[in-house]
Structure formats: structure tokens, C-alpha cells
Amino acid sequence: MQPVLALTSARLLDPASGGFLPETALAVAPDGRIAALGDDREIRSLAGPATEVIDLKGAVVTPGLVDGHLHPVSGAELTGGLDLSLCADLTDVRAALAAAVRELDRGDWLFAWGLDPNTFGGEPLGIAPFDEVLADVPAFLLLFDAHSALASRRALELAGIDGPRTFDQASADVVCDAAGRPTGLLLEDAACALVERVAPQPTKAERRDRLAAALRSMAAAGLTGGHVMDANGESLDLLAALDASGDLPLRLRVAPWCQPGTDADGLRALIDQQGEGGARWRVDGVKLFMDGTIDNGTAWLERPDCHGESTHAFWPDPDAYTRVIAELHRAGVPTATHAIGDAAVRHALDAIEKAGSGVRHRIEHIETVPDDTLGRFAELGVVASMQPTHCCDFTRADHTDNWSRRLGEERAARAWRCRDLWDSGATVVLGSDWPIAPFPPLWVMAGARHRRPTRDLSQPPHAPEQALTALEALRGMTVNPAYAASAADQGHLSPGARADLTVLAADPLTTPATDLPDVPVLLTTVDGSITHRAETV
């Protein structure tokens, strides 16, 4: 059978060995798998009238780059508002908000995202600094971690929020002052939902269009796949619609949430949902939360932070989480647990150890952990899912940032221990957590290597001893995501493998880390179908 695609004059990079394969060309069969590797003459001889032959002129082909942790559906919606991520201080934030308010009609809502708590300069987070500029505008300002938000006075009024609330999520909170008045700070999604449910919502068509645009941008950045860490709202319907129309350019592995309070029927529904999907998406796993975030004081630490916060788990009863892990494990369902603080990571590992072996579980984020935790990942076969650009962009080498100040020197020195986890034998998967950080995979791999602020590479690196090598970073977005997903037909260039391919203008292993984000992505394919093609190809 004639191939549908042939790539010639290529340098085929093997992330397992770090070297180039002796072959210079490959052919893709109609079933979307690599049919053959060979020299240019051999592969051209296989081509027929229907074969698209592309001369890559020496470009580098790698197995498709996969983001190990992202939120495409919610991210596409959240990033539709005002981007505050470039604001350095409160003056910048006020100016951005004022400009956006001037464009609103009376009664319109203002949505913003990417607000960095470091803009508050160590002062408590709240809506007060923006009261004058927002006035009677209903506004919802999502903080960078997407675990918290600031709501304007008018938004709080519309939502009927005039005091504290209690939630099933132990970390969720409507933060109030000493007099019991809301400060505008909402912690965790249960509290944020109080305002979100009274705000205007995009239509399903608008959501679909935003998602399609975001996914096209991801493909253009070199991504061929992603591990999606939520299935909230209409997410699966939107993915199914794009897949059915041929507009899903990434291969997506989806893990729906299991929240505190999920009963036996809810758990059974999550188990029964496994395997649901289409040509390019599939439900495979369950996402849980063991804590919130350090920046908001909702992580679970073994000792409180400098404000006396981050002292308890996301689940009111951590043992209930342990029982859920055991039940999912018995059903053969892999889990992904958000665990940022040391106590959260330890409890998640303990729960997995009690559940037994045989299922490929993973822990997400792992921002600060002590030495005695490192080796347990390899011992228990737990995948370590890391987001190095969070360290690059939201912390500072001198520990003057909010994250580091809260933790103190000892724990801040344990920031994102990618190197130590790798050296301990753990399988380290890299991702962006978009929309928390930008999704371009070359940025993620570069950050894992240089650990410097993305927007100012002249700044010193944070814990440079935790940097990965170029080859390790590449494996973290090819070989290791395939392992985490138990996808033996992905992450390598060989006959029978899925033809999910990323083509780069330069070798990612020899390009300096600070230059890597600027390397052009020439071509991406999923199942041999072209999902992005540069004008020069």
C-alpha cells in the first residue's frame, strides 16, 4: 500500500540514544503509522501518485512533542479576557484595568487572567487597590495559578457574597477581614464558582471556536499531544465535536476530576468513563487534588508558611482521598494527583504505596519536597510530572518572590527538584500547565535547562543545580509522556510507531537553552496528517 506521506532529506533524532538515526527519510502508511525508514532513494521509491513527498532540506525530526500537563478547554476560555501576566506592580495592573474599563459598556463584566501575586509587593492580596479604577464594574481577575481570583465589589454584590462560606474543598475560602467583610480574594475553584455562576458565559459555539484556535496555536508551536488535566463542563463534548469534524490537531489524553465529597456512584461513573473518546482523544485516568498552591497559602505543608498558612489538605479527610486512590487502583485506573507541598506529596505517595503496584500513577507539580521523598517515586513507580517554567517565571533566584518568602530559605531551596528526581530514578514528565504558563514546548524544554525568567534571560537562574540536560528535557516531552500514558507506539521513530512528528529547523540538543524558544517549528503531524506547516516547507 502506498504511503500517504514521505519525509526526505531529514535528520531523524532518536531521544532514547540522543543521536541521529542512520536513515534520512521515513514513510507514513494510510493507518497513520510509520511504515518504513530508509535513505531518500528507498523512501521515494515507495511513493505513489497520492503520496505527499516533502523535502525537509536537513531539518530535524523528533517524535511528537507532548505537553504532560495542560488545560486546553478551560485555558481557551480563561485567556479570552485581559492579560495581566506582563504587569510588574500594582501601578501596571491599575493602568491595564483602567484601559480595559474604558472599552466597556455600562453593566459589562471585565474578565482578566494571569495576575501575579508578586505585583502586590508583599502586601495582602485583595481587591482594595483596584476599587477606584473598577468602581461599579463587575470584574473577575484570575490569579496566575488559576486556583484563586479577585472579585470586584460589584461582582461580590451580584453573587450575593457578603461574608465567609464553607465548602467541601477544605482549602476553598471567601477571604474576609477582621470584621467579616469579604476582601475580594476567593481561594480555590469552589469559592471562585460563586462569582463565575452569575457572570455571563460564552456560548458553546464561542467555546468551540476559542478551543480550536488555541489547539491550532499549540500545533504550530510543535505540540502533537497533551495530557489534559480536567474534563469540566462541556469539555468532552467540545473535544468530540472538533474530533468529528477533523479539527482536533492534537492527540489528547483526558483525566476528569474527582473532588472531595464524590460518593460511590460518582466514583463508579468515573471508572465507567475510562476509555471514552474518539480518534484523537480518550479518557484515561482521574485527576485529584491533595492541596492548593503555596502562593495563596492553600498548599499542604509539613510546617506552616511564614503567615501560618498552608496547614491542611484539600480533602477535609485525607484518609478519604486514600480510600479513593485504592478504589481507582483496584479498577485499574491511573491517577494524577495535584500535590505541591511536602505534606501533600508525602500523603499522595503513602496512598499509592498502600494501594499496591500494577497501575501507573503520577503526581503533578511537586514544587518543594525533602530528600527522603525523592527515592520513593522510583520505588513506587510513580511518575513525577513537573512544570519547570513555573519556577522560571514565578520565583526568583534571590528568594524575594512571594512563593519563596512564604516557604523560607530551607524549603525554597528545594524548588522544583527536576535534577534530583531524575537522578533518583523517577520518570520525569515535563509540561506547561497552560494557561498557567505559556504552552510552547520549546519554552518548556528551555526552562528545564536554564531555569531563568523567560522574559529576562539576563537574570540569574533559580537553583541551577536542578537543571536538566538538553537530552533529558527532550525525553521529558517525548519518551517519558509516552511511558506515563502506557503508549508503547509513541515517543520513538520506528516502523509501527504513530506518525506523531515534530520537525524543527535546528537540533534541540545542540541549540543553547536561551536560543531554543526561537527555533522555527517547520512541520507537525498527528497520525501522519499535517497539523502545522510553515510557509517555508
Sequence and secondary structure as in RCSB ss.txt:
>XXXX:A:sequence
MQPVLALTSARLLDPASGGFLPETALAVAPDGRIAALGDDREIRSLAGPATEVIDLKGAVVTPGLVDGHLHPVSG
AELTGGLDLSLCADLTDVRAALAAAVRELDRGDWLFAWGLDPNTFGGEPLGIAPFDEVLADVPAFLLLFDAHSAL
ASRRALELAGIDGPRTFDQASADVVCDAAGRPTGLLLEDAACALVERVAPQPTKAERRDRLAAALRSMAAAGLTG
GHVMDANGESLDLLAALDASGDLPLRLRVAPWCQPGTDADGLRALIDQQGEGGARWRVDGVKLFMDGTIDNGTAW
LERPDCHGESTHAFWPDPDAYTRVIAELHRAGVPTATHAIGDAAVRHALDAIEKAGSGVRHRIEHIETVPDDTLG
RFAELGVVASMQPTHCCDFTRADHTDNWSRRLGEERAARAWRCRDLWDSGATVVLGSDWPIAPFPPLWVMAGARH
RRPTRDLSQPPHAPEQALTALEALRGMTVNPAYAASAADQGHLSPGARADLTVLAADPLTTPATDLPDVPVLLTT
VDGSITHRAETV
>XXXX:A:secstr
   SEEEES EEB TTTSSB S  EEEE TTSBEEEEE HHHHHHH  TT EEEE TT EEEE EEEEEE HHHH
HHHTTSEE TT  SHHHHHHHHHHHHHT  TT  EEEEEE GGGGTTS   SGGGHHHHTT  EEEEETTSSEEE
E HHHHHHTT  S    SSTT EEEE TTS EEEEEEHHHHHHHHHTTS    HHHHHHHHHHHHHHHHHTTEEE
EEE    TTHHHHHHHHHHTT   SEEEE  B  TT  HHHHHHHHHHTT B SSEEE  EEEES   TTTT SB
 SS  TTS  BS SSSSHHHHHHHHHHHHHTT  EEEEE SHHHHHHHHHHHHHH SSS  EEEE  B  HHHHH
HHHHHT EEEE HHHHHHH  TTS SHHHHHH HHHHTTBT HHHHHHTT  EEE   TTSS   HHHHHHHHHH
 S TT TTS  SSGGG   HHHHHHTTTHHHHHHTT TTSSS STTSB  EEEESS TTTS TTTGGGS EEEEE
ETTEEEEE TT 
